[in-house]
Amino acid sequence: MNYGAIKKFDVADGEGVRVSLFVSGCRNACKGCFQPETWNFHFGEPLAVF
Protein backbone atom coordinates (compact mmCIF):
# COMPACT_ATOMS: atom_id res chain seq x y z
CA MET A 1 0.00 0.00 0.00
CA ASN A 2 1.22 3.51 -0.82
CA TYR A 3 0.41 6.76 0.93
CA GLY A 4 0.28 10.28 -0.42
CA ALA A 5 0.69 12.17 2.86
CA ILE A 6 0.70 11.91 6.62
CA LYS A 7 -0.39 15.01 8.52
CA LYS A 8 0.63 14.74 12.17
CA PHE A 9 -1.29 17.84 13.31
CA ASP A 10 -4.43 18.10 11.16
CA VAL A 11 -7.19 20.50 12.24
CA ALA A 12 -9.37 20.27 9.13
CA ASP A 13 -12.82 18.68 9.04
CA GLY A 14 -13.77 18.90 12.70
CA GLU A 15 -12.86 19.98 16.19
CA GLY A 16 -9.53 19.15 17.74
CA VAL A 17 -6.18 17.98 16.44
CA ARG A 18 -5.81 14.62 14.72
CA VAL A 19 -3.40 12.56 12.64
CA SER A 20 -4.51 12.00 9.04
CA LEU A 21 -3.18 9.34 6.68
CA PHE A 22 -3.95 9.81 2.99
CA VAL A 23 -3.62 6.52 1.14
CA SER A 24 -3.27 6.11 -2.63
CA GLY A 25 -5.67 4.42 -4.96
CA CYS A 26 -9.30 5.10 -5.83
CA ARG A 27 -11.60 3.52 -8.37
CA ASN A 28 -14.46 6.02 -7.95
CA ALA A 29 -12.91 8.77 -10.14
CA CYS A 30 -15.43 11.34 -8.92
CA LYS A 31 -16.08 14.31 -11.17
CA GLY A 32 -14.46 17.39 -9.64
CA CYS A 33 -12.05 15.41 -7.44
CA PHE A 34 -9.47 17.81 -5.97
CA GLN A 35 -6.63 15.23 -6.04
CA PRO A 36 -7.02 12.97 -9.10
CA GLU A 37 -3.30 12.10 -8.98
CA THR A 38 -4.08 9.97 -5.93
CA TRP A 39 -6.36 7.67 -7.99
CA ASN A 40 -3.22 5.79 -9.05
CA PHE A 41 -2.48 2.96 -6.59
CA HIS A 42 1.27 3.54 -7.15
CA PHE A 43 1.16 7.26 -6.23
CA GLY A 44 3.23 8.35 -3.23
CA GLU A 45 5.53 6.31 -1.02
CA PRO A 46 5.29 2.71 0.21
CA LEU A 47 3.77 2.42 3.70
CA ALA A 48 6.01 0.43 6.04
CA VAL A 49 3.88 -1.88 8.18
CA PHE A 50 5.38 -3.20 11.38
N, C-alpha and C positions, 0 to 999 in steps of 0.2 A: 504494500500500500504506500502511496506517495502522499505528501502533504504540501499544500501551497503556502501556509503560514501558521505560526503559533503566536498568539498575542497573550502575553503573560498578565497584562493589566488592561483588560477590555471593559469599557464602561458603556458600550453601545447596547441597544435593545433591552433596556431594563435597569432596575435599580441595583446599585452595588457594583463591586469589582469582581470580575470573573476571569478565568483562563479560557480562551477559545482556540480550538484546533480546526483548521480549514483543510479538509481532505480533498484530494483530486479525484475526478471522475464523476460524470453525470450523464445519464442517458435521456433526461427530460428535454434538454435543449429548449428551454422556455424562451419565447419571444421577449425581447427586451432585457435579457439577462445582463447584469452589470459586470460579470466576469466569465465570458464564454471561453477564455483560455483554460479555465479549470475543468471544462468538460472532458478534456483528454486525461485518461487514467495514468499517463506517464508524466504529467505536468508536475513540477516541483521536485522535492527531494524525497528519497526513501525514508520511511518512518522506521526507526530502530525499535523493535519490540523486545522487551526484556523478559 
